[in-house]
Amino acid sequence: MSEPKVKLTLWEKARIVAIEAQGVKRAAAGIEQQPDIDRRIKRVKDQARKRAARGK
């Protein structure tokens, strides 16, 4: 089952792009497994979900 979409702020989108850019640099260096990048992106999305829940 898919989790509901959360509207991200511009700052949150920028954070995710920066995290993904770091992952791309690591991938270029040959590092394939990057669970920390996945966790950081999940943390940003979780924070956005909490923010949205508070606003309701």
All heavy atoms as atom14 arrays in JSON, in Angstrom:
{
  "sequence": "MSEPKVKLTLWEKARIVAIEAQGVKRAAAGIEQQPDIDRRIKRVKDQARKRAARGK",
  "atom14_mask": [
    [1, 1, 1, 1, 1, 1, 1, 1, 0, 0, 0, 0, 0, 0],
    [1, 1, 1, 1, 1, 1, 0, 0, 0, 0, 0, 0, 0, 0],
    [1, 1, 1, 1, 1, 1, 1, 1, 1, 0, 0, 0, 0, 0],
    [1, 1, 1, 1, 1, 1, 1, 0, 0, 0, 0, 0, 0, 0],
    [1, 1, 1, 1, 1, 1, 1, 1, 1, 0, 0, 0, 0, 0],
    [1, 1, 1, 1, 1, 1, 1, 0, 0, 0, 0, 0, 0, 0],
    [1, 1, 1, 1, 1, 1, 1, 1, 1, 0, 0, 0, 0, 0],
    [1, 1, 1, 1, 1, 1, 1, 1, 0, 0, 0, 0, 0, 0],
    [1, 1, 1, 1, 1, 1, 1, 0, 0, 0, 0, 0, 0, 0],
    [1, 1, 1, 1, 1, 1, 1, 1, 0, 0, 0, 0, 0, 0],
    [1, 1, 1, 1, 1, 1, 1, 1, 1, 1, 1, 1, 1, 1],
    [1, 1, 1, 1, 1, 1, 1, 1, 1, 0, 0, 0, 0, 0],
    [1, 1, 1, 1, 1, 1, 1, 1, 1, 0, 0, 0, 0, 0],
    [1, 1, 1, 1, 1, 0, 0, 0, 0, 0, 0, 0, 0, 0],
    [1, 1, 1, 1, 1, 1, 1, 1, 1, 1, 1, 0, 0, 0],
    [1, 1, 1, 1, 1, 1, 1, 1, 0, 0, 0, 0, 0, 0],
    [1, 1, 1, 1, 1, 1, 1, 0, 0, 0, 0, 0, 0, 0],
    [1, 1, 1, 1, 1, 0, 0, 0, 0, 0, 0, 0, 0, 0],
    [1, 1, 1, 1, 1, 1, 1, 1, 0, 0, 0, 0, 0, 0],
    [1, 1, 1, 1, 1, 1, 1, 1, 1, 0, 0, 0, 0, 0],
    [1, 1, 1, 1, 1, 0, 0, 0, 0, 0, 0, 0, 0, 0],
    [1, 1, 1, 1, 1, 1, 1, 1, 1, 0, 0, 0, 0, 0],
    [1, 1, 1, 1, 0, 0, 0, 0, 0, 0, 0, 0, 0, 0],
    [1, 1, 1, 1, 1, 1, 1, 0, 0, 0, 0, 0, 0, 0],
    [1, 1, 1, 1, 1, 1, 1, 1, 1, 0, 0, 0, 0, 0],
    [1, 1, 1, 1, 1, 1, 1, 1, 1, 1, 1, 0, 0, 0],
    [1, 1, 1, 1, 1, 0, 0, 0, 0, 0, 0, 0, 0, 0],
    [1, 1, 1, 1, 1, 0, 0, 0, 0, 0, 0, 0, 0, 0],
    [1, 1, 1, 1, 1, 0, 0, 0, 0, 0, 0, 0, 0, 0],
    [1, 1, 1, 1, 0, 0, 0, 0, 0, 0, 0, 0, 0, 0],
    [1, 1, 1, 1, 1, 1, 1, 1, 0, 0, 0, 0, 0, 0],
    [1, 1, 1, 1, 1, 1, 1, 1, 1, 0, 0, 0, 0, 0],
    [1, 1, 1, 1, 1, 1, 1, 1, 1, 0, 0, 0, 0, 0],
    [1, 1, 1, 1, 1, 1, 1, 1, 1, 0, 0, 0, 0, 0],
    [1, 1, 1, 1, 1, 1, 1, 0, 0, 0, 0, 0, 0, 0],
    [1, 1, 1, 1, 1, 1, 1, 1, 0, 0, 0, 0, 0, 0],
    [1, 1, 1, 1, 1, 1, 1, 1, 0, 0, 0, 0, 0, 0],
    [1, 1, 1, 1, 1, 1, 1, 1, 0, 0, 0, 0, 0, 0],
    [1, 1, 1, 1, 1, 1, 1, 1, 1, 1, 1, 0, 0, 0],
    [1, 1, 1, 1, 1, 1, 1, 1, 1, 1, 1, 0, 0, 0],
    [1, 1, 1, 1, 1, 1, 1, 1, 0, 0, 0, 0, 0, 0],
    [1, 1, 1, 1, 1, 1, 1, 1, 1, 0, 0, 0, 0, 0],
    [1, 1, 1, 1, 1, 1, 1, 1, 1, 1, 1, 0, 0, 0],
    [1, 1, 1, 1, 1, 1, 1, 0, 0, 0, 0, 0, 0, 0],
    [1, 1, 1, 1, 1, 1, 1, 1, 1, 0, 0, 0, 0, 0],
    [1, 1, 1, 1, 1, 1, 1, 1, 0, 0, 0, 0, 0, 0],
    [1, 1, 1, 1, 1, 1, 1, 1, 1, 0, 0, 0, 0, 0],
    [1, 1, 1, 1, 1, 0, 0, 0, 0, 0, 0, 0, 0, 0],
    [1, 1, 1, 1, 1, 1, 1, 1, 1, 1, 1, 0, 0, 0],
    [1, 1, 1, 1, 1, 1, 1, 1, 1, 0, 0, 0, 0, 0],
    [1, 1, 1, 1, 1, 1, 1, 1, 1, 1, 1, 0, 0, 0],
    [1, 1, 1, 1, 1, 0, 0, 0, 0, 0, 0, 0, 0, 0],
    [1, 1, 1, 1, 1, 0, 0, 0, 0, 0, 0, 0, 0, 0],
    [1, 1, 1, 1, 1, 1, 1, 1, 1, 1, 1, 0, 0, 0],
    [1, 1, 1, 1, 0, 0, 0, 0, 0, 0, 0, 0, 0, 0],
    [1, 1, 1, 1, 1, 1, 1, 1, 1, 0, 0, 0, 0, 0]
  ],
  "atom14_positions": [
    [[0.83, -1.18, 0.0], [0.0, 0.0, 0.0], [0.89, 1.25, 0.0], [1.87, 1.32, 0.7], [-0.89, -0.03, 1.23], [-2.08, 0.88, 1.1], [-3.12, 0.76, 2.56], [-4.49, -0.05, 1.83], [0.0, 0.0, 0.0], [0.0, 0.0, 0.0], [0.0, 0.0, 0.0], [0.0, 0.0, 0.0], [0.0, 0.0, 0.0], [0.0, 0.0, 0.0]],
    [[0.54, 2.22, -0.76], [1.31, 3.45, -0.89], [0.95, 4.43, 0.22], [-0.2, 4.54, 0.62], [1.03, 4.07, -2.25], [1.64, 5.33, -2.34], [0.0, 0.0, 0.0], [0.0, 0.0, 0.0], [0.0, 0.0, 0.0], [0.0, 0.0, 0.0], [0.0, 0.0, 0.0], [0.0, 0.0, 0.0], [0.0, 0.0, 0.0], [0.0, 0.0, 0.0]],
    [[1.97, 5.13, 0.7], [1.69, 6.13, 1.74], [1.13, 7.39, 1.09], [1.43, 7.69, -0.08], [2.96, 6.43, 2.54], [4.11, 6.93, 1.7], [5.39, 7.01, 2.49], [5.67, 6.11, 3.28], [6.12, 7.99, 2.3], [0.0, 0.0, 0.0], [0.0, 0.0, 0.0], [0.0, 0.0, 0.0], [0.0, 0.0, 0.0], [0.0, 0.0, 0.0]],
    [[0.3, 8.15, 1.8], [-0.32, 9.34, 1.21], [0.74, 10.41, 0.88], [1.76, 10.51, 1.57], [-1.27, 9.83, 2.3], [-0.8, 9.2, 3.55], [-0.12, 7.93, 3.17], [0.0, 0.0, 0.0], [0.0, 0.0, 0.0], [0.0, 0.0, 0.0], [0.0, 0.0, 0.0], [0.0, 0.0, 0.0], [0.0, 0.0, 0.0], [0.0, 0.0, 0.0]],
    [[0.48, 11.15, -0.17], [1.39, 12.21, -0.58], [1.33, 13.35, 0.42], [0.27, 13.73, 0.89], [1.0, 12.75, -1.97], [1.11, 11.73, -3.06], [2.5, 11.71, -3.6], [2.56, 10.76, -4.79], [3.79, 10.8, -5.45], [0.0, 0.0, 0.0], [0.0, 0.0, 0.0], [0.0, 0.0, 0.0], [0.0, 0.0, 0.0], [0.0, 0.0, 0.0]],
    [[2.49, 13.9, 0.73], [2.59, 15.03, 1.63], [3.14, 16.2, 0.83], [4.1, 16.05, 0.07], [3.54, 14.72, 2.81], [3.72, 15.93, 3.69], [3.01, 13.56, 3.6], [0.0, 0.0, 0.0], [0.0, 0.0, 0.0], [0.0, 0.0, 0.0], [0.0, 0.0, 0.0], [0.0, 0.0, 0.0], [0.0, 0.0, 0.0], [0.0, 0.0, 0.0]],
    [[2.51, 17.35, 0.98], [2.98, 18.53, 0.26], [4.26, 19.03, 0.94], [4.25, 19.38, 2.12], [1.92, 19.61, 0.28], [2.28, 20.8, -0.57], [1.06, 21.57, -0.96], [1.44, 22.83, -1.69], [1.58, 22.62, -3.09], [0.0, 0.0, 0.0], [0.0, 0.0, 0.0], [0.0, 0.0, 0.0], [0.0, 0.0, 0.0], [0.0, 0.0, 0.0]],
    [[5.35, 19.04, 0.2], [6.63, 19.49, 0.72], [6.81, 20.98, 0.5], [6.4, 21.51, -0.54], [7.78, 18.74, 0.04], [7.81, 17.23, 0.21], [8.89, 16.64, -0.67], [8.04, 16.86, 1.65], [0.0, 0.0, 0.0], [0.0, 0.0, 0.0], [0.0, 0.0, 0.0], [0.0, 0.0, 0.0], [0.0, 0.0, 0.0], [0.0, 0.0, 0.0]],
    [[7.44, 21.64, 1.46], [7.75, 23.05, 1.3], [8.95, 23.17, 0.37], [9.65, 22.18, 0.09], [8.09, 23.7, 2.66], [9.27, 23.1, 3.18], [6.93, 23.58, 3.64], [0.0, 0.0, 0.0], [0.0, 0.0, 0.0], [0.0, 0.0, 0.0], [0.0, 0.0, 0.0], [0.0, 0.0, 0.0], [0.0, 0.0, 0.0], [0.0, 0.0, 0.0]],
    [[9.21, 24.38, -0.06], [10.37, 24.62, -0.94], [11.66, 24.23, -0.22], [12.56, 23.64, -0.82], [10.4, 26.09, -1.35], [11.48, 26.49, -2.34], [11.32, 25.72, -3.64], [11.43, 27.97, -2.61], [0.0, 0.0, 0.0], [0.0, 0.0, 0.0], [0.0, 0.0, 0.0], [0.0, 0.0, 0.0], [0.0, 0.0, 0.0], [0.0, 0.0, 0.0]],
    [[11.77, 24.54, 1.07], [12.96, 24.2, 1.84], [13.15, 22.68, 1.92], [14.27, 22.18, 1.77], [12.86, 24.8, 3.24], [14.02, 24.45, 4.12], [14.01, 23.62, 5.18], [15.36, 24.9, 3.98], [15.25, 23.53, 5.72], [16.12, 24.29, 5.01], [16.01, 25.75, 3.09], [17.48, 24.53, 5.17], [17.38, 25.96, 3.26], [18.09, 25.36, 4.28]],
    [[12.08, 21.95, 2.15], [12.16, 20.49, 2.23], [12.57, 19.89, 0.89], [13.37, 18.96, 0.83], [10.83, 19.91, 2.7], [10.53, 20.22, 4.15], [9.09, 20.04, 4.55], [8.21, 20.0, 3.66], [8.84, 19.94, 5.76], [0.0, 0.0, 0.0], [0.0, 0.0, 0.0], [0.0, 0.0, 0.0], [0.0, 0.0, 0.0], [0.0, 0.0, 0.0]],
    [[12.04, 20.43, -0.2], [12.44, 19.96, -1.53], [13.91, 20.21, -1.77], [14.62, 19.36, -2.31], [11.61, 20.65, -2.6], [10.17, 20.21, -2.65], [9.39, 20.98, -3.7], [7.92, 20.64, -3.67], [7.17, 21.4, -4.67], [0.0, 0.0, 0.0], [0.0, 0.0, 0.0], [0.0, 0.0, 0.0], [0.0, 0.0, 0.0], [0.0, 0.0, 0.0]],
    [[14.39, 21.39, -1.35], [15.8, 21.73, -1.53], [16.69, 20.8, -0.71], [17.76, 20.39, -1.17], [16.05, 23.18, -1.13], [0.0, 0.0, 0.0], [0.0, 0.0, 0.0], [0.0, 0.0, 0.0], [0.0, 0.0, 0.0], [0.0, 0.0, 0.0], [0.0, 0.0, 0.0], [0.0, 0.0, 0.0], [0.0, 0.0, 0.0], [0.0, 0.0, 0.0]],
    [[16.26, 20.45, 0.5], [17.02, 19.52, 1.33], [17.13, 18.15, 0.66], [18.2, 17.54, 0.64], [16.37, 19.37, 2.7], [16.58, 20.57, 3.59], [15.87, 20.47, 4.91], [16.27, 19.29, 5.68], [15.61, 18.83, 6.71], [14.5, 19.42, 7.12], [16.03, 17.77, 7.36], [0.0, 0.0, 0.0], [0.0, 0.0, 0.0], [0.0, 0.0, 0.0]],
    [[16.02, 17.68, 0.09], [16.03, 16.38, -0.57], [16.95, 16.41, -1.8], [17.71, 15.47, -2.03], [14.6, 15.93, -0.94], [13.83, 15.59, 0.34], [14.61, 14.75, -1.9], [12.36, 15.28, 0.13], [0.0, 0.0, 0.0], [0.0, 0.0, 0.0], [0.0, 0.0, 0.0], [0.0, 0.0, 0.0], [0.0, 0.0, 0.0], [0.0, 0.0, 0.0]],
    [[16.9, 17.49, -2.55], [17.77, 17.61, -3.73], [19.24, 17.58, -3.31], [20.07, 16.92, -3.94], [17.44, 18.89, -4.53], [18.51, 19.19, -5.56], [16.08, 18.75, -5.2], [0.0, 0.0, 0.0], [0.0, 0.0, 0.0], [0.0, 0.0, 0.0], [0.0, 0.0, 0.0], [0.0, 0.0, 0.0], [0.0, 0.0, 0.0], [0.0, 0.0, 0.0]],
    [[19.57, 18.29, -2.22], [20.95, 18.31, -1.74], [21.4, 16.92, -1.27], [22.52, 16.5, -1.55], [21.09, 19.32, -0.61], [0.0, 0.0, 0.0], [0.0, 0.0, 0.0], [0.0, 0.0, 0.0], [0.0, 0.0, 0.0], [0.0, 0.0, 0.0], [0.0, 0.0, 0.0], [0.0, 0.0, 0.0], [0.0, 0.0, 0.0], [0.0, 0.0, 0.0]],
    [[20.51, 16.22, -0.59], [20.83, 14.86, -0.12], [21.05, 13.95, -1.32], [22.0, 13.15, -1.36], [19.71, 14.32, 0.79], [19.66, 15.12, 2.09], [19.92, 12.84, 1.08], [18.4, 14.87, 2.92], [0.0, 0.0, 0.0], [0.0, 0.0, 0.0], [0.0, 0.0, 0.0], [0.0, 0.0, 0.0], [0.0, 0.0, 0.0], [0.0, 0.0, 0.0]],
    [[20.18, 14.05, -2.32], [20.31, 13.2, -3.51], [21.57, 13.54, -4.3], [22.22, 12.65, -4.86], [19.08, 13.33, -4.39], [17.87, 12.64, -3.78], [16.61, 12.77, -4.63], [16.59, 13.61, -5.55], [15.66, 12.03, -4.36], [0.0, 0.0, 0.0], [0.0, 0.0, 0.0], [0.0, 0.0, 0.0], [0.0, 0.0, 0.0], [0.0, 0.0, 0.0]],
    [[21.95, 14.82, -4.32], [23.18, 15.21, -5.01], [24.39, 14.57, -4.34], [25.33, 14.13, -5.02], [23.32, 16.73, -5.02], [0.0, 0.0, 0.0], [0.0, 0.0, 0.0], [0.0, 0.0, 0.0], [0.0, 0.0, 0.0], [0.0, 0.0, 0.0], [0.0, 0.0, 0.0], [0.0, 0.0, 0.0], [0.0, 0.0, 0.0], [0.0, 0.0, 0.0]],
    [[24.37, 14.5, -3.03], [25.46, 13.84, -2.31], [25.49, 12.36, -2.67], [26.56, 11.78, -2.85], [25.27, 14.02, -0.81], [26.43, 13.51, 0.01], [26.23, 13.73, 1.49], [25.1, 13.78, 1.96], [27.31, 13.86, 2.21], [0.0, 0.0, 0.0], [0.0, 0.0, 0.0], [0.0, 0.0, 0.0], [0.0, 0.0, 0.0], [0.0, 0.0, 0.0]],
    [[24.32, 11.75, -2.8], [24.25, 10.34, -3.2], [24.79, 10.11, -4.6], [25.44, 9.1, -4.86], [0.0, 0.0, 0.0], [0.0, 0.0, 0.0], [0.0, 0.0, 0.0], [0.0, 0.0, 0.0], [0.0, 0.0, 0.0], [0.0, 0.0, 0.0], [0.0, 0.0, 0.0], [0.0, 0.0, 0.0], [0.0, 0.0, 0.0], [0.0, 0.0, 0.0]],
    [[24.53, 11.06, -5.5], [25.03, 10.94, -6.87], [26.56, 11.01, -6.89], [27.22, 10.25, -7.6], [24.42, 12.05, -7.77], [25.13, 12.13, -9.1], [22.94, 11.8, -7.96], [0.0, 0.0, 0.0], [0.0, 0.0, 0.0], [0.0, 0.0, 0.0], [0.0, 0.0, 0.0], [0.0, 0.0, 0.0], [0.0, 0.0, 0.0], [0.0, 0.0, 0.0]],
    [[27.12, 11.9, -6.07], [28.59, 12.0, -5.99], [29.19, 10.7, -5.48], [30.21, 10.24, -5.98], [29.01, 13.16, -5.09], [28.8, 14.51, -5.73], [29.6, 15.6, -5.05], [29.05, 15.95, -3.69], [29.67, 17.14, -3.1], [0.0, 0.0, 0.0], [0.0, 0.0, 0.0], [0.0, 0.0, 0.0], [0.0, 0.0, 0.0], [0.0, 0.0, 0.0]],
    [[28.53, 10.1, -4.48], [29.02, 8.82, -3.95], [28.9, 7.73, -4.99], [29.79, 6.88, -5.12], [28.23, 8.42, -2.72], [28.56, 9.23, -1.5], [27.81, 8.62, -0.35], [27.91, 9.42, 0.84], [27.29, 9.11, 1.97], [26.53, 8.04, 2.03], [27.43, 9.87, 3.02], [0.0, 0.0, 0.0], [0.0, 0.0, 0.0], [0.0, 0.0, 0.0]],
    [[27.8, 7.72, -5.73], [27.6, 6.7, -6.76], [28.68, 6.83, -7.84], [29.17, 5.82, -8.36], [26.21, 6.82, -7.37], [0.0, 0.0, 0.0], [0.0, 0.0, 0.0], [0.0, 0.0, 0.0], [0.0, 0.0, 0.0], [0.0, 0.0, 0.0], [0.0, 0.0, 0.0], [0.0, 0.0, 0.0], [0.0, 0.0, 0.0], [0.0, 0.0, 0.0]],
    [[29.05, 8.06, -8.17], [30.1, 8.27, -9.16], [31.44, 7.74, -8.65], [32.29, 7.32, -9.44], [30.21, 9.75, -9.5], [0.0, 0.0, 0.0], [0.0, 0.0, 0.0], [0.0, 0.0, 0.0], [0.0, 0.0, 0.0], [0.0, 0.0, 0.0], [0.0, 0.0, 0.0], [0.0, 0.0, 0.0], [0.0, 0.0, 0.0], [0.0, 0.0, 0.0]],
    [[31.61, 7.75, -7.33], [32.84, 7.24, -6.73], [32.81, 5.72, -6.58], [33.77, 5.13, -6.1], [33.07, 7.89, -5.38], [0.0, 0.0, 0.0], [0.0, 0.0, 0.0], [0.0, 0.0, 0.0], [0.0, 0.0, 0.0], [0.0, 0.0, 0.0], [0.0, 0.0, 0.0], [0.0, 0.0, 0.0], [0.0, 0.0, 0.0], [0.0, 0.0, 0.0]],
    [[31.69, 5.11, -6.94], [31.59, 3.65, -6.91], [30.94, 3.09, -5.67], [30.95, 1.89, -5.46], [0.0, 0.0, 0.0], [0.0, 0.0, 0.0], [0.0, 0.0, 0.0], [0.0, 0.0, 0.0], [0.0, 0.0, 0.0], [0.0, 0.0, 0.0], [0.0, 0.0, 0.0], [0.0, 0.0, 0.0], [0.0, 0.0, 0.0], [0.0, 0.0, 0.0]],
    [[30.37, 3.94, -4.83], [29.69, 3.45, -3.62], [28.25, 3.14, -3.99], [27.47, 4.04, -4.3], [29.76, 4.49, -2.49], [31.21, 4.8, -2.16], [29.01, 4.0, -1.26], [31.39, 5.95, -1.2], [0.0, 0.0, 0.0], [0.0, 0.0, 0.0], [0.0, 0.0, 0.0], [0.0, 0.0, 0.0], [0.0, 0.0, 0.0], [0.0, 0.0, 0.0]],
    [[27.91, 1.86, -3.98], [26.58, 1.44, -4.44], [25.53, 1.49, -3.33], [24.44, 1.98, -3.53], [26.67, 0.01, -4.99], [27.53, -0.12, -6.23], [26.91, 0.55, -7.44], [25.67, 0.52, -7.57], [27.67, 1.09, -8.25], [0.0, 0.0, 0.0], [0.0, 0.0, 0.0], [0.0, 0.0, 0.0], [0.0, 0.0, 0.0], [0.0, 0.0, 0.0]],
    [[25.84, 0.94, -2.17], [24.88, 0.86, -1.07], [24.93, 2.16, -0.25], [25.97, 2.5, 0.29], [25.2, -0.33, -0.16], [25.15, -1.67, -0.87], [23.75, -1.98, -1.38], [22.76, -1.68, -0.72], [23.67, -2.58, -2.56], [0.0, 0.0, 0.0], [0.0, 0.0, 0.0], [0.0, 0.0, 0.0], [0.0, 0.0, 0.0], [0.0, 0.0, 0.0]],
    [[23.79, 2.86, -0.18], [23.75, 4.14, 0.52], [22.5, 4.22, 1.41], [21.63, 5.06, 1.2], [23.74, 5.29, -0.48], [24.95, 5.3, -1.39], [24.92, 6.45, -2.35], [24.4, 7.51, -2.04], [25.47, 6.24, -3.51], [0.0, 0.0, 0.0], [0.0, 0.0, 0.0], [0.0, 0.0, 0.0], [0.0, 0.0, 0.0], [0.0, 0.0, 0.0]],
    [[22.41, 3.37, 2.42], [21.21, 3.39, 3.26], [21.06, 4.68, 4.06], [19.95, 5.08, 4.4], [21.41, 2.18, 4.19], [22.87, 1.94, 4.21], [23.36, 2.36, 2.85], [0.0, 0.0, 0.0], [0.0, 0.0, 0.0], [0.0, 0.0, 0.0], [0.0, 0.0, 0.0], [0.0, 0.0, 0.0], [0.0, 0.0, 0.0], [0.0, 0.0, 0.0]],
    [[22.18, 5.36, 4.35], [22.08, 6.61, 5.1], [21.38, 7.7, 4.29], [20.63, 8.51, 4.85], [23.45, 7.09, 5.56], [24.39, 7.35, 4.41], [24.43, 6.53, 3.46], [25.11, 8.37, 4.44], [0.0, 0.0, 0.0], [0.0, 0.0, 0.0], [0.0, 0.0, 0.0], [0.0, 0.0, 0.0], [0.0, 0.0, 0.0], [0.0, 0.0, 0.0]],
    [[21.58, 7.71, 2.98], [20.91, 8.68, 2.12], [19.4, 8.42, 2.15], [18.6, 9.35, 2.29], [21.45, 8.6, 0.67], [22.94, 8.93, 0.62], [20.65, 9.49, -0.26], [23.3, 10.37, 0.93], [0.0, 0.0, 0.0], [0.0, 0.0, 0.0], [0.0, 0.0, 0.0], [0.0, 0.0, 0.0], [0.0, 0.0, 0.0], [0.0, 0.0, 0.0]],
    [[19.01, 7.16, 2.05], [17.59, 6.79, 2.11], [16.97, 7.2, 3.44], [15.86, 7.72, 3.48], [17.41, 5.3, 1.88], [17.87, 4.85, 0.5], [17.83, 5.68, -0.43], [18.27, 3.69, 0.37], [0.0, 0.0, 0.0], [0.0, 0.0, 0.0], [0.0, 0.0, 0.0], [0.0, 0.0, 0.0], [0.0, 0.0, 0.0], [0.0, 0.0, 0.0]],
    [[17.71, 6.98, 4.54], [17.2, 7.35, 5.86], [17.03, 8.86, 5.99], [16.05, 9.33, 6.58], [18.14, 6.85, 6.96], [17.98, 5.4, 7.3], [18.71, 5.04, 8.58], [20.12, 5.41, 8.58], [21.11, 4.62, 8.19], [20.86, 3.4, 7.79], [22.35, 5.04, 8.22], [0.0, 0.0, 0.0], [0.0, 0.0, 0.0], [0.0, 0.0, 0.0]],
    [[17.98, 9.62, 5.45], [17.89, 11.09, 5.55], [16.7, 11.62, 4.77], [15.99, 12.52, 5.23], [19.19, 11.72, 5.07], [20.34, 11.51, 6.05], [21.67, 11.97, 5.53], [21.65, 13.4, 5.24], [22.55, 14.01, 4.47], [23.53, 13.33, 3.93], [22.47, 15.3, 4.26], [0.0, 0.0, 0.0], [0.0, 0.0, 0.0], [0.0, 0.0, 0.0]],
    [[16.44, 11.06, 3.59], [15.29, 11.49, 2.79], [14.0, 11.1, 3.5], [13.06, 11.9, 3.56], [15.36, 10.89, 1.37], [16.52, 11.52, 0.59], [14.04, 11.08, 0.63], [16.8, 10.89, -0.74], [0.0, 0.0, 0.0], [0.0, 0.0, 0.0], [0.0, 0.0, 0.0], [0.0, 0.0, 0.0], [0.0, 0.0, 0.0], [0.0, 0.0, 0.0]],
    [[13.96, 9.91, 4.07], [12.78, 9.47, 4.81], [12.53, 10.39, 6.0], [11.38, 10.73, 6.3], [12.95, 8.02, 5.27], [11.73, 7.45, 5.95], [11.95, 6.0, 6.32], [10.74, 5.35, 6.92], [10.03, 6.09, 7.91], [0.0, 0.0, 0.0], [0.0, 0.0, 0.0], [0.0, 0.0, 0.0], [0.0, 0.0, 0.0], [0.0, 0.0, 0.0]],
    [[13.59, 10.83, 6.68], [13.44, 11.72, 7.82], [12.82, 13.05, 7.41], [11.93, 13.57, 8.09], [14.8, 11.96, 8.49], [14.68, 12.74, 9.77], [16.01, 12.99, 10.47], [16.99, 11.95, 10.25], [18.28, 12.19, 9.97], [18.72, 13.43, 9.89], [19.12, 11.2, 9.8], [0.0, 0.0, 0.0], [0.0, 0.0, 0.0], [0.0, 0.0, 0.0]],
    [[13.24, 13.6, 6.27], [12.67, 14.86, 5.78], [11.18, 14.67, 5.49], [10.35, 15.5, 5.88], [13.41, 15.36, 4.51], [12.69, 16.52, 3.87], [14.84, 15.76, 4.86], [0.0, 0.0, 0.0], [0.0, 0.0, 0.0], [0.0, 0.0, 0.0], [0.0, 0.0, 0.0], [0.0, 0.0, 0.0], [0.0, 0.0, 0.0], [0.0, 0.0, 0.0]],
    [[10.83, 13.56, 4.85], [9.43, 13.3, 4.52], [8.59, 13.06, 5.78], [7.45, 13.5, 5.85], [9.32, 12.13, 3.56], [9.84, 12.48, 2.17], [9.69, 11.34, 1.2], [10.18, 11.73, -0.17], [10.05, 10.63, -1.14], [0.0, 0.0, 0.0], [0.0, 0.0, 0.0], [0.0, 0.0, 0.0], [0.0, 0.0, 0.0], [0.0, 0.0, 0.0]],
    [[9.18, 12.37, 6.76], [8.47, 12.15, 8.03], [8.21, 13.47, 8.75], [7.14, 13.69, 9.3], [9.25, 11.21, 8.94], [9.22, 9.77, 8.46], [8.36, 9.44, 7.61], [10.07, 8.98, 8.93], [0.0, 0.0, 0.0], [0.0, 0.0, 0.0], [0.0, 0.0, 0.0], [0.0, 0.0, 0.0], [0.0, 0.0, 0.0], [0.0, 0.0, 0.0]],
    [[9.2, 14.35, 8.74], [9.02, 15.67, 9.37], [7.93, 16.46, 8.66], [7.13, 17.14, 9.3], [10.34, 16.45, 9.35], [11.37, 15.9, 10.32], [12.73, 16.54, 10.16], [12.99, 17.24, 9.18], [13.61, 16.3, 11.11], [0.0, 0.0, 0.0], [0.0, 0.0, 0.0], [0.0, 0.0, 0.0], [0.0, 0.0, 0.0], [0.0, 0.0, 0.0]],
    [[7.86, 16.36, 7.34], [6.82, 17.06, 6.58], [5.44, 16.48, 6.92], [4.46, 17.22, 7.06], [7.08, 16.93, 5.08], [0.0, 0.0, 0.0], [0.0, 0.0, 0.0], [0.0, 0.0, 0.0], [0.0, 0.0, 0.0], [0.0, 0.0, 0.0], [0.0, 0.0, 0.0], [0.0, 0.0, 0.0], [0.0, 0.0, 0.0], [0.0, 0.0, 0.0]],
    [[5.38, 15.16, 7.09], [4.12, 14.51, 7.44], [3.65, 14.96, 8.82], [2.48, 15.27, 9.03], [4.3, 12.99, 7.4], [3.02, 12.22, 7.41], [3.24, 10.74, 7.17], [3.83, 10.5, 5.82], [5.07, 10.09, 5.62], [5.88, 9.84, 6.61], [5.5, 9.9, 4.39], [0.0, 0.0, 0.0], [0.0, 0.0, 0.0], [0.0, 0.0, 0.0]],
    [[4.59, 15.07, 9.78], [4.25, 15.54, 11.13], [3.78, 17.0, 11.09], [2.83, 17.36, 11.78], [5.45, 15.42, 12.06], [5.77, 14.0, 12.45], [6.99, 13.94, 13.35], [7.4, 12.52, 13.64], [8.63, 12.47, 14.44], [0.0, 0.0, 0.0], [0.0, 0.0, 0.0], [0.0, 0.0, 0.0], [0.0, 0.0, 0.0], [0.0, 0.0, 0.0]],
    [[4.46, 17.81, 10.28], [4.07, 19.21, 10.14], [2.67, 19.32, 9.58], [1.84, 20.11, 10.06], [5.06, 19.95, 9.23], [4.7, 21.41, 8.99], [5.58, 22.06, 7.95], [5.92, 21.26, 6.8], [5.13, 21.05, 5.76], [3.92, 21.59, 5.73], [5.5, 20.33, 4.73], [0.0, 0.0, 0.0], [0.0, 0.0, 0.0], [0.0, 0.0, 0.0]],
    [[2.34, 18.5, 8.59], [1.03, 18.54, 7.97], [-0.05, 18.08, 8.96], [-1.15, 18.62, 8.99], [1.0, 17.67, 6.73], [0.0, 0.0, 0.0], [0.0, 0.0, 0.0], [0.0, 0.0, 0.0], [0.0, 0.0, 0.0], [0.0, 0.0, 0.0], [0.0, 0.0, 0.0], [0.0, 0.0, 0.0], [0.0, 0.0, 0.0], [0.0, 0.0, 0.0]],
    [[0.28, 17.1, 9.78], [-0.69, 16.6, 10.77], [-0.97, 17.65, 11.83], [-2.1, 17.75, 12.32], [-0.15, 15.32, 11.41], [0.0, 0.0, 0.0], [0.0, 0.0, 0.0], [0.0, 0.0, 0.0], [0.0, 0.0, 0.0], [0.0, 0.0, 0.0], [0.0, 0.0, 0.0], [0.0, 0.0, 0.0], [0.0, 0.0, 0.0], [0.0, 0.0, 0.0]],
    [[0.03, 18.41, 12.23], [-0.17, 19.47, 13.21], [-1.05, 20.58, 12.67], [-1.81, 21.21, 13.4], [1.16, 20.09, 13.63], [1.84, 19.42, 14.75], [3.05, 20.2, 15.09], [3.83, 20.34, 13.86], [5.08, 20.66, 13.77], [5.77, 20.91, 14.82], [5.71, 20.74, 12.61], [0.0, 0.0, 0.0], [0.0, 0.0, 0.0], [0.0, 0.0, 0.0]],
    [[-0.94, 20.84, 11.37], [-1.68, 21.94, 10.75], [-3.15, 21.66, 10.57], [-3.94, 22.56, 10.31], [0.0, 0.0, 0.0], [0.0, 0.0, 0.0], [0.0, 0.0, 0.0], [0.0, 0.0, 0.0], [0.0, 0.0, 0.0], [0.0, 0.0, 0.0], [0.0, 0.0, 0.0], [0.0, 0.0, 0.0], [0.0, 0.0, 0.0], [0.0, 0.0, 0.0]],
    [[-3.57, 20.41, 10.72], [-4.98, 20.06, 10.51], [-5.84, 20.44, 11.67], [-5.5, 20.54, 12.77], [-5.12, 18.57, 10.22], [-4.6, 18.23, 8.85], [-4.87, 16.77, 8.52], [-4.39, 16.45, 7.14], [-4.59, 15.09, 6.79], [0.0, 0.0, 0.0], [0.0, 0.0, 0.0], [0.0, 0.0, 0.0], [0.0, 0.0, 0.0], [0.0, 0.0, 0.0]]
  ]
}
